[in-house]
Structures are given as C-alpha cells and as structure tokens.
Amino acid sequence: MAVQHEAPPPKRAMVPPGYRAAYCRPHYAKEWTAFGSPSLSPDALRMAGRPQCVEIRDGDVIILCMKVK
C-alpha cells in the first residue's frame, strides 16, 4: 500500500512586524473590507505611503497594513 503525503499549504502573505492588517479587497473589487475600526480611510492610508502603510498582494487579494503606534 502506497503512502500518500499531503502537499504543504500554499504560502500566504504575512503582515510585517510592527504593522496590522487594516483593509483588504480582491484586486477586481472597488470596495475595501475593514479589519476592526481603522483610524484612516483606505484612500488616506494609501496616500500616507511608507512607512505608515504597506500594501501586500496575496494572489488576487490586496491587504493594506498600517503601522502600529
């Protein structure tokens, strides 16, 4: 009887240390989904740029991470 090995789970984007996920959306969508109650809107967060905001792409999902104070 052959032993079947499961494939490892696919790698997922990781939120960098010192940041937390604030918003996410599929790349084809217009509306962002908030994680908790971020203090800035997605547009304001994106305009702030680094180091306040880091954008991570995980497949077809975009995750906006904001710097933790």
PDB file of N, CA, C, O and CB in Angstrom:
ATOM      1  N   MET A   1       0.843  -1.168   0.000  1.00  0.00           N
ATOM      2  CA  MET A   1       0.000   0.000   0.000  1.00  0.00           C
ATOM      3  C   MET A   1       0.900   1.247   0.000  1.00  0.00           C
ATOM      4  O   MET A   1       1.797   1.366   0.835  1.00  0.00           O
ATOM      5  CB  MET A   1      -0.965  -0.010   1.225  1.00  0.00           C
ATOM      6  N   ALA A   2       0.663   2.145  -0.911  1.00  0.00           N
ATOM      7  CA  ALA A   2       1.467   3.355  -1.046  1.00  0.00           C
ATOM      8  C   ALA A   2       1.051   4.391   0.002  1.00  0.00           C
ATOM      9  O   ALA A   2      -0.129   4.522   0.329  1.00  0.00           O
ATOM     10  CB  ALA A   2       1.329   3.940  -2.469  1.00  0.00           C
ATOM     11  N   VAL A   3       2.022   5.110   0.510  1.00  0.00           N
ATOM     12  CA  VAL A   3       1.756   6.168   1.486  1.00  0.00           C
ATOM     13  C   VAL A   3       1.576   7.472   0.728  1.00  0.00           C
ATOM     14  O   VAL A   3       2.422   7.867  -0.074  1.00  0.00           O
ATOM     15  CB  VAL A   3       2.912   6.284   2.541  1.00  0.00           C
ATOM     16  N   GLN A   4       0.456   8.134   0.997  1.00  0.00           N
ATOM     17  CA  GLN A   4       0.203   9.411   0.329  1.00  0.00           C
ATOM     18  C   GLN A   4       0.580  10.552   1.268  1.00  0.00           C
ATOM     19  O   GLN A   4       0.195  10.569   2.437  1.00  0.00           O
ATOM     20  CB  GLN A   4      -1.286   9.528  -0.109  1.00  0.00           C
ATOM     21  N   HIS A   5       1.327  11.486   0.741  1.00  0.00           N
ATOM     22  CA  HIS A   5       1.722  12.656   1.512  1.00  0.00           C
ATOM     23  C   HIS A   5       0.910  13.849   1.042  1.00  0.00           C
ATOM     24  O   HIS A   5       0.727  14.064  -0.156  1.00  0.00           O
ATOM     25  CB  HIS A   5       3.243  12.933   1.377  1.00  0.00           C
ATOM     26  N   GLU A   6       0.431  14.611   1.996  1.00  0.00           N
ATOM     27  CA  GLU A   6      -0.320  15.809   1.636  1.00  0.00           C
ATOM     28  C   GLU A   6       0.650  16.915   1.255  1.00  0.00           C
ATOM     29  O   GLU A   6       1.729  17.046   1.834  1.00  0.00           O
ATOM     30  CB  GLU A   6      -1.237  16.262   2.800  1.00  0.00           C
ATOM     31  N   ALA A   7       0.249  17.699   0.280  1.00  0.00           N
ATOM     32  CA  ALA A   7       1.068  18.843  -0.128  1.00  0.00           C
ATOM     33  C   ALA A   7       1.017  19.893   0.967  1.00  0.00           C
ATOM     34  O   ALA A   7      -0.013  20.044   1.624  1.00  0.00           O
ATOM     35  CB  ALA A   7       0.581  19.435  -1.487  1.00  0.00           C
ATOM     36  N   PRO A   8       2.107  20.623   1.179  1.00  0.00           N
ATOM     37  CA  PRO A   8       2.082  21.680   2.195  1.00  0.00           C
ATOM     38  C   PRO A   8       1.098  22.772   1.774  1.00  0.00           C
ATOM     39  O   PRO A   8       0.875  22.982   0.582  1.00  0.00           O
ATOM     40  CB  PRO A   8       3.506  22.278   2.410  1.00  0.00           C
ATOM     41  N   PRO A   9       0.515  23.460   2.741  1.00  0.00           N
ATOM     42  CA  PRO A   9      -0.415  24.530   2.386  1.00  0.00           C
ATOM     43  C   PRO A   9       0.310  25.623   1.614  1.00  0.00           C
ATOM     44  O   PRO A   9       1.511  25.819   1.799  1.00  0.00           O
ATOM     45  CB  PRO A   9      -1.080  25.115   3.645  1.00  0.00           C
ATOM     46  N   PRO A  10      -0.410  26.342   0.747  1.00  0.00           N
ATOM     47  CA  PRO A  10       0.253  27.409  -0.014  1.00  0.00           C
ATOM     48  C   PRO A  10       0.733  28.510   0.915  1.00  0.00           C
ATOM     49  O   PRO A  10       0.126  28.760   1.957  1.00  0.00           O
ATOM     50  CB  PRO A  10      -0.694  27.990  -1.076  1.00  0.00           C
ATOM     51  N   LYS A  11       1.827  29.171   0.536  1.00  0.00           N
ATOM     52  CA  LYS A  11       2.355  30.270   1.341  1.00  0.00           C
ATOM     53  C   LYS A  11       1.367  31.428   1.296  1.00  0.00           C
ATOM     54  O   LYS A  11       0.756  31.695   0.262  1.00  0.00           O
ATOM     55  CB  LYS A  11       3.761  30.718   0.834  1.00  0.00           C
ATOM     56  N   ARG A  12       1.220  32.093   2.396  1.00  0.00           N
ATOM     57  CA  ARG A  12       0.345  33.255   2.494  1.00  0.00           C
ATOM     58  C   ARG A  12       1.186  34.468   2.840  1.00  0.00           C
ATOM     59  O   ARG A  12       2.200  34.369   3.532  1.00  0.00           O
ATOM     60  CB  ARG A  12      -0.771  33.035   3.551  1.00  0.00           C
ATOM     61  N   ALA A  13       0.749  35.608   2.347  1.00  0.00           N
ATOM     62  CA  ALA A  13       1.454  36.850   2.677  1.00  0.00           C
ATOM     63  C   ALA A  13       1.376  37.071   4.179  1.00  0.00           C
ATOM     64  O   ALA A  13       0.343  36.837   4.806  1.00  0.00           O
ATOM     65  CB  ALA A  13       0.852  38.069   1.905  1.00  0.00           C
ATOM     66  N   MET A  14       2.461  37.515   4.728  1.00  0.00           N
ATOM     67  CA  MET A  14       2.487  37.756   6.164  1.00  0.00           C
ATOM     68  C   MET A  14       2.563  39.246   6.426  1.00  0.00           C
ATOM     69  O   MET A  14       3.259  39.983   5.728  1.00  0.00           O
ATOM     70  CB  MET A  14       3.670  37.027   6.826  1.00  0.00           C
ATOM     71  N   VAL A  15       1.842  39.670   7.435  1.00  0.00           N
ATOM     72  CA  VAL A  15       1.878  41.067   7.850  1.00  0.00           C
ATOM     73  C   VAL A  15       3.225  41.299   8.529  1.00  0.00           C
ATOM     74  O   VAL A  15       3.588  40.565   9.448  1.00  0.00           O
ATOM     75  CB  VAL A  15       0.673  41.424   8.811  1.00  0.00           C
ATOM     76  N   PRO A  16       3.971  42.315   8.085  1.00  0.00           N
ATOM     77  CA  PRO A  16       5.294  42.565   8.678  1.00  0.00           C
ATOM     78  C   PRO A  16       5.196  42.932  10.157  1.00  0.00           C
ATOM     79  O   PRO A  16       4.176  43.461  10.598  1.00  0.00           O
ATOM     80  CB  PRO A  16       6.009  43.683   7.919  1.00  0.00           C
ATOM     81  N   PRO A  17       6.237  42.657  10.917  1.00  0.00           N
ATOM     82  CA  PRO A  17       6.247  43.055  12.336  1.00  0.00           C
ATOM     83  C   PRO A  17       6.088  44.569  12.453  1.00  0.00           C
ATOM     84  O   PRO A  17       6.667  45.329  11.677  1.00  0.00           O
ATOM     85  CB  PRO A  17       7.565  42.594  13.033  1.00  0.00           C
ATOM     86  N   GLY A  18       5.301  44.991  13.427  1.00  0.00           N
ATOM     87  CA  GLY A  18       5.071  46.421  13.636  1.00  0.00           C
ATOM     88  C   GLY A  18       3.899  46.963  12.844  1.00  0.00           C
ATOM     89  O   GLY A  18       3.604  48.155  12.919  1.00  0.00           O
ATOM     90  N   TYR A  19       3.220  46.105  12.081  1.00  0.00           N
ATOM     91  CA  TYR A  19       2.054  46.507  11.290  1.00  0.00           C
ATOM     92  C   TYR A  19       0.880  45.604  11.626  1.00  0.00           C
ATOM     93  O   TYR A  19       1.053  44.505  12.153  1.00  0.00           O
ATOM     94  CB  TYR A  19       2.365  46.454   9.769  1.00  0.00           C
ATOM     95  N   ARG A  20      -0.318  46.083  11.314  1.00  0.00           N
ATOM     96  CA  ARG A  20      -1.505  45.240  11.429  1.00  0.00           C
ATOM     97  C   ARG A  20      -2.354  45.429  10.184  1.00  0.00           C
ATOM     98  O   ARG A  20      -2.367  46.506   9.586  1.00  0.00           O
ATOM     99  CB  ARG A  20      -2.319  45.577  12.714  1.00  0.00           C
ATOM    100  N   ALA A  21      -3.060  44.382   9.799  1.00  0.00           N
ATOM    101  CA  ALA A  21      -3.920  44.464   8.622  1.00  0.00           C
ATOM    102  C   ALA A  21      -5.081  45.409   8.931  1.00  0.00           C
ATOM    103  O   ALA A  21      -5.749  45.264   9.955  1.00  0.00           O
ATOM    104  CB  ALA A  21      -4.444  43.048   8.203  1.00  0.00           C
ATOM    105  N   ALA A  22      -5.317  46.372   8.048  1.00  0.00           N
ATOM    106  CA  ALA A  22      -6.393  47.341   8.247  1.00  0.00           C
ATOM    107  C   ALA A  22      -7.538  47.112   7.266  1.00  0.00           C
ATOM    108  O   ALA A  22      -8.706  47.190   7.646  1.00  0.00           O
ATOM    109  CB  ALA A  22      -5.857  48.763   8.100  1.00  0.00           C
ATOM    110  N   TYR A  23      -7.212  46.831   6.014  1.00  0.00           N
ATOM    111  CA  TYR A  23      -8.227  46.637   4.973  1.00  0.00           C
ATOM    112  C   TYR A  23      -7.777  45.540   4.017  1.00  0.00           C
ATOM    113  O   TYR A  23      -6.586  45.251   3.898  1.00  0.00           O
ATOM    114  CB  TYR A  23      -8.491  47.958   4.199  1.00  0.00           C
ATOM    115  N   CYS A  24      -8.742  44.939   3.343  1.00  0.00           N
ATOM    116  CA  CYS A  24      -8.419  44.005   2.269  1.00  0.00           C
ATOM    117  C   CYS A  24      -9.516  44.064   1.211  1.00  0.00           C
ATOM    118  O   CYS A  24     -10.643  44.483   1.478  1.00  0.00           O
ATOM    119  CB  CYS A  24      -8.256  42.558   2.817  1.00  0.00           C
ATOM    120  N   ARG A  25      -9.158  43.635   0.009  1.00  0.00           N
ATOM    121  CA  ARG A  25     -10.129  43.524  -1.072  1.00  0.00           C
ATOM    122  C   ARG A  25      -9.520  42.691  -2.192  1.00  0.00           C
ATOM    123  O   ARG A  25      -8.302  42.674  -2.369  1.00  0.00           O
ATOM    124  CB  ARG A  25     -10.558  44.929  -1.590  1.00  0.00           C
ATOM    125  N   PRO A  26     -10.375  41.999  -2.949  1.00  0.00           N
ATOM    126  CA  PRO A  26      -9.869  41.348  -4.160  1.00  0.00           C
ATOM    127  C   PRO A  26      -9.444  42.420  -5.156  1.00  0.00           C
ATOM    128  O   PRO A  26     -10.022  43.507  -5.168  1.00  0.00           O
ATOM    129  CB  PRO A  26     -10.947  40.406  -4.788  1.00  0.00           C
ATOM    130  N   HIS A  27      -8.462  42.143  -5.977  1.00  0.00           N
ATOM    131  CA  HIS A  27      -7.934  43.156  -6.899  1.00  0.00           C
ATOM    132  C   HIS A  27      -8.999  43.671  -7.865  1.00  0.00           C
ATOM    133  O   HIS A  27      -8.877  44.787  -8.370  1.00  0.00           O
ATOM    134  CB  HIS A  27      -6.763  42.584  -7.688  1.00  0.00           C
ATOM    135  N   TYR A  28     -10.036  42.885  -8.131  1.00  0.00           N
ATOM    136  CA  TYR A  28     -11.067  43.283  -9.095  1.00  0.00           C
ATOM    137  C   TYR A  28     -12.216  44.062  -8.449  1.00  0.00           C
ATOM    138  O   TYR A  28     -13.086  44.567  -9.160  1.00  0.00           O
ATOM    139  CB  TYR A  28     -11.618  42.054  -9.789  1.00  0.00           C
ATOM    140  N   ALA A  29     -12.237  44.169  -7.116  1.00  0.00           N
ATOM    141  CA  ALA A  29     -13.322  44.864  -6.417  1.00  0.00           C
ATOM    142  C   ALA A  29     -12.960  46.327  -6.180  1.00  0.00           C
ATOM    143  O   ALA A  29     -11.788  46.702  -6.205  1.00  0.00           O
ATOM    144  CB  ALA A  29     -13.635  44.170  -5.077  1.00  0.00           C
ATOM    145  N   LYS A  30     -13.983  47.145  -5.951  1.00  0.00           N
ATOM    146  CA  LYS A  30     -13.764  48.564  -5.662  1.00  0.00           C
ATOM    147  C   LYS A  30     -13.863  48.858  -4.170  1.00  0.00           C
ATOM    148  O   LYS A  30     -13.229  49.794  -3.684  1.00  0.00           O
ATOM    149  CB  LYS A  30     -14.770  49.418  -6.425  1.00  0.00           C
ATOM    150  N   GLU A  31     -14.647  48.076  -3.439  1.00  0.00           N
ATOM    151  CA  GLU A  31     -14.892  48.324  -2.022  1.00  0.00           C
ATOM    152  C   GLU A  31     -13.878  47.581  -1.155  1.00  0.00           C
ATOM    153  O   GLU A  31     -13.538  46.429  -1.425  1.00  0.00           O
ATOM    154  CB  GLU A  31     -16.316  47.906  -1.646  1.00  0.00           C
ATOM    155  N   TRP A  32     -13.405  48.254  -0.114  1.00  0.00           N
ATOM    156  CA  TRP A  32     -12.472  47.656   0.837  1.00  0.00           C
ATOM    157  C   TRP A  32     -13.249  47.076   2.005  1.00  0.00           C
ATOM    158  O   TRP A  32     -14.301  47.604   2.365  1.00  0.00           O
ATOM    159  CB  TRP A  32     -11.437  48.696   1.333  1.00  0.00           C
ATOM    160  N   THR A  33     -12.758  46.009   2.598  1.00  0.00           N
ATOM    161  CA  THR A  33     -13.312  45.428   3.814  1.00  0.00           C
ATOM    162  C   THR A  33     -12.365  45.779   4.950  1.00  0.00           C
ATOM    163  O   THR A  33     -11.164  45.520   4.872  1.00  0.00           O
ATOM    164  CB  THR A  33     -13.506  43.870   3.684  1.00  0.00           C
ATOM    165  N   ALA A  34     -12.914  46.371   6.005  1.00  0.00           N
ATOM    166  CA  ALA A  34     -12.083  46.809   7.137  1.00  0.00           C
ATOM    167  C   ALA A  34     -11.893  45.681   8.134  1.00  0.00           C
ATOM    168  O   ALA A  34     -12.791  44.865   8.340  1.00  0.00           O
ATOM    169  CB  ALA A  34     -12.712  48.024   7.834  1.00  0.00           C
ATOM    170  N   PHE A  35     -10.718  45.638   8.753  1.00  0.00           N
ATOM    171  CA  PHE A  35     -10.446  44.757   9.880  1.00  0.00           C
ATOM    172  C   PHE A  35     -10.521  45.632  11.121  1.00  0.00           C
ATOM    173  O   PHE A  35      -9.647  46.473  11.333  1.00  0.00           O
ATOM    174  CB  PHE A  35      -9.039  44.029   9.748  1.00  0.00           C
ATOM    175  N   GLY A  36     -11.533  45.453  11.935  1.00  0.00           N
ATOM    176  CA  GLY A  36     -11.699  46.284  13.116  1.00  0.00           C
ATOM    177  C   GLY A  36     -12.171  47.674  12.729  1.00  0.00           C
ATOM    178  O   GLY A  36     -13.003  47.820  11.834  1.00  0.00           O
ATOM    179  N   SER A  37     -11.650  48.694  13.393  1.00  0.00           N
ATOM    180  CA  SER A  37     -12.018  50.084  13.136  1.00  0.00           C
ATOM    181  C   SER A  37     -10.768  50.907  12.863  1.00  0.00           C
ATOM    182  O   SER A  37     -10.298  51.616  13.754  1.00  0.00           O
ATOM    183  CB  SER A  37     -12.806  50.674  14.328  1.00  0.00           C
ATOM    184  N   PRO A  38     -10.216  50.832  11.651  1.00  0.00           N
ATOM    185  CA  PRO A  38      -9.016  51.621  11.342  1.00  0.00           C
ATOM    186  C   PRO A  38      -9.292  53.114  11.481  1.00  0.00           C
ATOM    187  O   PRO A  38     -10.397  53.576  11.200  1.00  0.00           O
ATOM    188  CB  PRO A  38      -8.516  51.310   9.921  1.00  0.00           C
ATOM    189  N   SER A  39      -8.283  53.863  11.916  1.00  0.00           N
ATOM    190  CA  SER A  39      -8.448  55.300  12.135  1.00  0.00           C
ATOM    191  C   SER A  39      -8.445  56.093  10.833  1.00  0.00           C
ATOM    192  O   SER A  39      -8.935  57.222  10.808  1.00  0.00           O
ATOM    193  CB  SER A  39      -7.352  55.813  13.042  1.00  0.00           C
ATOM    194  N   LEU A  40      -7.909  55.535   9.752  1.00  0.00           N
ATOM    195  CA  LEU A  40      -7.865  56.218   8.459  1.00  0.00           C
ATOM    196  C   LEU A  40      -8.667  55.445   7.414  1.00  0.00           C
ATOM    197  O   LEU A  40      -8.810  54.226   7.503  1.00  0.00           O
ATOM    198  CB  LEU A  40      -6.408  56.392   7.990  1.00  0.00           C
ATOM    199  N   SER A  41      -9.183  56.166   6.428  1.00  0.00           N
ATOM    200  CA  SER A  41      -9.871  55.512   5.317  1.00  0.00           C
ATOM    201  C   SER A  41      -8.831  54.811   4.442  1.00  0.00           C
ATOM    202  O   SER A  41      -7.647  55.139   4.518  1.00  0.00           O
ATOM    203  CB  SER A  41     -10.703  56.543   4.483  1.00  0.00           C
ATOM    204  N   PRO A  42      -9.253  53.851   3.611  1.00  0.00           N
ATOM    205  CA  PRO A  42      -8.271  53.172   2.753  1.00  0.00           C
ATOM    206  C   PRO A  42      -7.520  54.135   1.830  1.00  0.00           C
ATOM    207  O   PRO A  42      -6.317  53.980   1.618  1.00  0.00           O
ATOM    208  CB  PRO A  42      -8.966  52.114   1.917  1.00  0.00           C
ATOM    209  N   ASP A  43      -8.226  55.125   1.283  1.00  0.00           N
ATOM    210  CA  ASP A  43      -7.572  56.084   0.383  1.00  0.00           C
ATOM    211  C   ASP A  43      -6.542  56.929   1.127  1.00  0.00           C
ATOM    212  O   ASP A  43      -5.439  57.148   0.627  1.00  0.00           O
ATOM    213  CB  ASP A  43      -8.617  56.996  -0.277  1.00  0.00           C
ATOM    214  N   ALA A  44      -6.898  57.405   2.324  1.00  0.00           N
ATOM    215  CA  ALA A  44      -5.963  58.207   3.120  1.00  0.00           C
ATOM    216  C   ALA A  44      -4.755  57.368   3.531  1.00  0.00           C
ATOM    217  O   ALA A  44      -3.627  57.861   3.551  1.00  0.00           O
ATOM    218  CB  ALA A  44      -6.666  58.781   4.372  1.00  0.00           C
ATOM    219  N   LEU A  45      -4.993  56.115   3.855  1.00  0.00           N
ATOM    220  CA  LEU A  45      -3.896  55.232   4.251  1.00  0.00           C
ATOM    221  C   LEU A  45      -2.950  54.994   3.086  1.00  0.00           C
ATOM    222  O   LEU A  45      -1.732  55.012   3.265  1.00  0.00           O
ATOM    223  CB  LEU A  45      -4.440  53.896   4.772  1.00  0.00           C
ATOM    224  N   ARG A  46      -3.490  54.771   1.901  1.00  0.00           N
ATOM    225  CA  ARG A  46      -2.646  54.553   0.718  1.00  0.00           C
ATOM    226  C   ARG A  46      -1.858  55.809   0.371  1.00  0.00           C
ATOM    227  O   ARG A  46      -0.704  55.716  -0.046  1.00  0.00           O
ATOM    228  CB  ARG A  46      -3.501  54.123  -0.484  1.00  0.00           C
ATOM    229  N   MET A  47      -2.475  57.001   0.541  1.00  0.00           N
ATOM    230  CA  MET A  47      -1.787  58.250   0.244  1.00  0.00           C
ATOM    231  C   MET A  47      -0.666  58.528   1.249  1.00  0.00           C
ATOM    232  O   MET A  47       0.322  59.182   0.915  1.00  0.00           O
ATOM    233  CB  MET A  47      -2.781  59.406   0.237  1.00  0.00           C
ATOM    234  N   ALA A  48      -0.820  58.030   2.481  1.00  0.00           N
ATOM    235  CA  ALA A  48       0.217  58.224   3.501  1.00  0.00           C
ATOM    236  C   ALA A  48       1.505  57.523   3.086  1.00  0.00           C
ATOM    237  O   ALA A  48       2.599  57.997   3.392  1.00  0.00           O
ATOM    238  CB  ALA A  48      -0.260  57.696   4.876  1.00  0.00           C
ATOM    239  N   GLY A  49       1.378  56.401   2.394  1.00  0.00           N
ATOM    240  CA  GLY A  49       2.553  55.685   1.904  1.00  0.00           C
ATOM    241  C   GLY A  49       3.403  55.103   3.015  1.00  0.00           C
ATOM    242  O   GLY A  49       2.994  55.048   4.175  1.00  0.00           O
ATOM    243  N   ARG A  50       4.596  54.670   2.634  1.00  0.00           N
ATOM    244  CA  ARG A  50       5.516  54.095   3.615  1.00  0.00           C
ATOM    245  C   ARG A  50       6.069  55.190   4.506  1.00  0.00           C
ATOM    246  O   ARG A  50       6.228  56.306   4.012  1.00  0.00           O
ATOM    247  CB  ARG A  50       6.665  53.339   2.917  1.00  0.00           C
ATOM    248  N   PRO A  51       6.362  54.979   5.721  1.00  0.00           N
ATOM    249  CA  PRO A  51       6.248  53.730   6.465  1.00  0.00           C
ATOM    250  C   PRO A  51       4.901  53.541   7.134  1.00  0.00           C
ATOM    251  O   PRO A  51       4.702  52.533   7.812  1.00  0.00           O
ATOM    252  CB  PRO A  51       7.317  53.661   7.494  1.00  0.00           C
ATOM    253  N   GLN A  52       3.955  54.479   6.970  1.00  0.00           N
ATOM    254  CA  GLN A  52       2.645  54.357   7.616  1.00  0.00           C
ATOM    255  C   GLN A  52       1.817  53.216   7.051  1.00  0.00           C
ATOM    256  O   GLN A  52       1.065  52.577   7.787  1.00  0.00           O
ATOM    257  CB  GLN A  52       1.879  55.648   7.477  1.00  0.00           C
ATOM    258  N   CYS A  53       1.941  52.950   5.757  1.00  0.00           N
ATOM    259  CA  CYS A  53       1.111  51.954   5.093  1.00  0.00           C
ATOM    260  C   CYS A  53       1.967  51.039   4.226  1.00  0.00           C
ATOM    261  O   CYS A  53       2.841  51.496   3.488  1.00  0.00           O
ATOM    262  CB  CYS A  53       0.027  52.634   4.245  1.00  0.00           C
ATOM    263  N   VAL A  54       1.704  49.752   4.326  1.00  0.00           N
ATOM    264  CA  VAL A  54       2.365  48.766   3.487  1.00  0.00           C
ATOM    265  C   VAL A  54       1.273  47.995   2.770  1.00  0.00           C
ATOM    266  O   VAL A  54       0.325  47.523   3.399  1.00  0.00           O
ATOM    267  CB  VAL A  54       3.296  47.812   4.322  1.00  0.00           C
ATOM    268  N   GLU A  55       1.400  47.865   1.459  1.00  0.00           N
ATOM    269  CA  GLU A  55       0.416  47.130   0.659  1.00  0.00           C
ATOM    270  C   GLU A  55       0.997  45.766   0.312  1.00  0.00           C
ATOM    271  O   GLU A  55       2.096  45.671  -0.235  1.00  0.00           O
ATOM    272  CB  GLU A  55       0.030  47.920  -0.640  1.00  0.00           C
ATOM    273  N   ILE A  56       0.260  44.720   0.632  1.00  0.00           N
ATOM    274  CA  ILE A  56       0.694  43.352   0.361  1.00  0.00           C
ATOM    275  C   ILE A  56      -0.273  42.737  -0.632  1.00  0.00           C
ATOM    276  O   ILE A  56      -1.488  42.870  -0.490  1.00  0.00           O
ATOM    277  CB  ILE A  56       0.769  42.504   1.669  1.00  0.00           C
ATOM    278  N   ARG A  57       0.267  42.064  -1.636  1.00  0.00           N
ATOM    279  CA  ARG A  57      -0.575  41.342  -2.598  1.00  0.00           C
ATOM    280  C   ARG A  57      -0.390  39.860  -2.357  1.00  0.00           C
ATOM    281  O   ARG A  57       0.723  39.334  -2.390  1.00  0.00           O
ATOM    282  CB  ARG A  57      -0.220  41.719  -4.080  1.00  0.00           C
ATOM    283  N   ASP A  58      -1.515  39.195  -2.111  1.00  0.00           N
ATOM    284  CA  ASP A  58      -1.520  37.758  -1.859  1.00  0.00           C
ATOM    285  C   ASP A  58      -2.451  37.115  -2.875  1.00  0.00           C
ATOM    286  O   ASP A  58      -3.656  37.003  -2.647  1.00  0.00           O
ATOM    287  CB  ASP A  58      -1.964  37.428  -0.387  1.00  0.00           C
ATOM    288  N   GLY A  59      -1.882  36.694  -3.997  1.00  0.00           N
ATOM    289  CA  GLY A  59      -2.725  36.161  -5.070  1.00  0.00           C
ATOM    290  C   GLY A  59      -3.570  37.277  -5.633  1.00  0.00           C
ATOM    291  O   GLY A  59      -3.036  38.272  -6.123  1.00  0.00           O
ATOM    292  N   ASP A  60      -4.891  37.130  -5.572  1.00  0.00           N
ATOM    293  CA  ASP A  60      -5.777  38.161  -6.107  1.00  0.00           C
ATOM    294  C   ASP A  60      -6.312  39.093  -5.018  1.00  0.00           C
ATOM    295  O   ASP A  60      -7.246  39.857  -5.263  1.00  0.00           O
ATOM    296  CB  ASP A  60      -6.936  37.514  -6.838  1.00  0.00           C
ATOM    297  N   VAL A  61      -5.728  39.034  -3.820  1.00  0.00           N
ATOM    298  CA  VAL A  61      -6.184  39.867  -2.707  1.00  0.00           C
ATOM    299  C   VAL A  61      -5.122  40.920  -2.385  1.00  0.00           C
ATOM    300  O   VAL A  61      -3.926  40.632  -2.370  1.00  0.00           O
ATOM    301  CB  VAL A  61      -6.489  38.996  -1.455  1.00  0.00           C
ATOM    302  N   ILE A  62      -5.587  42.147  -2.129  1.00  0.00           N
ATOM    303  CA  ILE A  62      -4.716  43.244  -1.712  1.00  0.00           C
ATOM    304  C   ILE A  62      -4.991  43.496  -0.228  1.00  0.00           C
ATOM    305  O   ILE A  62      -6.145  43.644   0.175  1.00  0.00           O
ATOM    306  CB  ILE A  62      -4.961  44.551  -2.581  1.00  0.00           C
ATOM    307  N   ILE A  63      -3.946  43.542   0.570  1.00  0.00           N
ATOM    308  CA  ILE A  63      -4.083  43.793   2.007  1.00  0.00           C
ATOM    309  C   ILE A  63      -3.334  45.070   2.335  1.00  0.00           C
ATOM    310  O   ILE A  63      -2.143  45.190   2.047  1.00  0.00           O
ATOM    311  CB  ILE A  63      -3.547  42.592   2.857  1.00  0.00           C
ATOM    312  N   LEU A  64      -4.037  46.032   2.945  1.00  0.00           N
ATOM    313  CA  LEU A  64      -3.396  47.268   3.407  1.00  0.00           C
ATOM    314  C   LEU A  64      -3.068  47.100   4.879  1.00  0.00           C
ATOM    315  O   LEU A  64      -3.948  46.804   5.687  1.00  0.00           O
ATOM    316  CB  LEU A  64      -4.314  48.523   3.172  1.00  0.00           C
ATOM    317  N   CYS A  65      -1.816  47.287   5.225  1.00  0.00           N
ATOM    318  CA  CYS A  65      -1.372  47.176   6.610  1.00  0.00           C
ATOM    319  C   CYS A  65      -0.939  48.549   7.100  1.00  0.00           C
ATOM    320  O   CYS A  65      -0.245  49.281   6.395  1.00  0.00           O
ATOM    321  CB  CYS A  65      -0.214  46.148   6.747  1.00  0.00           C
ATOM    322  N   MET A  66      -1.358  48.893   8.320  1.00  0.00           N
ATOM    323  CA  MET A  66      -0.960  50.175   8.868  1.00  0.00           C
ATOM    324  C   MET A  66      -0.016  49.970  10.041  1.00  0.00           C
ATOM    325  O   MET A  66      -0.097  48.982  10.770  1.00  0.00           O
ATOM    326  CB  MET A  66      -2.186  50.984   9.297  1.00  0.00           C
ATOM    327  N   LYS A  67       0.884  50.938  10.201  1.00  0.00           N
ATOM    328  CA  LYS A  67       1.897  50.870  11.262  1.00  0.00           C
ATOM    329  C   LYS A  67       1.211  50.980  12.619  1.00  0.00           C
ATOM    330  O   LYS A  67       0.332  51.818  12.820  1.00  0.00           O
ATOM    331  CB  LYS A  67       2.965  51.997  11.094  1.00  0.00           C
ATOM    332  N   VAL A  68       1.625  50.123  13.541  1.00  0.00           N
ATOM    333  CA  VAL A  68       1.097  50.142  14.909  1.00  0.00           C
ATOM    334  C   VAL A  68       1.881  51.167  15.695  1.00  0.00           C
ATOM    335  O   VAL A  68       3.109  51.201  15.622  1.00  0.00           O
ATOM    336  CB  VAL A  68       1.181  48.732  15.584  1.00  0.00           C
ATOM    337  N   LYS A  69       1.186  52.002  16.446  1.00  0.00           N
ATOM    338  CA  LYS A  69       1.836  53.061  17.231  1.00  0.00           C
ATOM    339  C   LYS A  69       2.478  52.524  18.467  1.00  0.00           C
ATOM    340  O   LYS A  69       3.068  53.283  19.237  1.00  0.00           O
ATOM    341  CB  LYS A  69       0.849  54.128  17.609  1.00  0.00           C
TER     342      LYS A  69
END
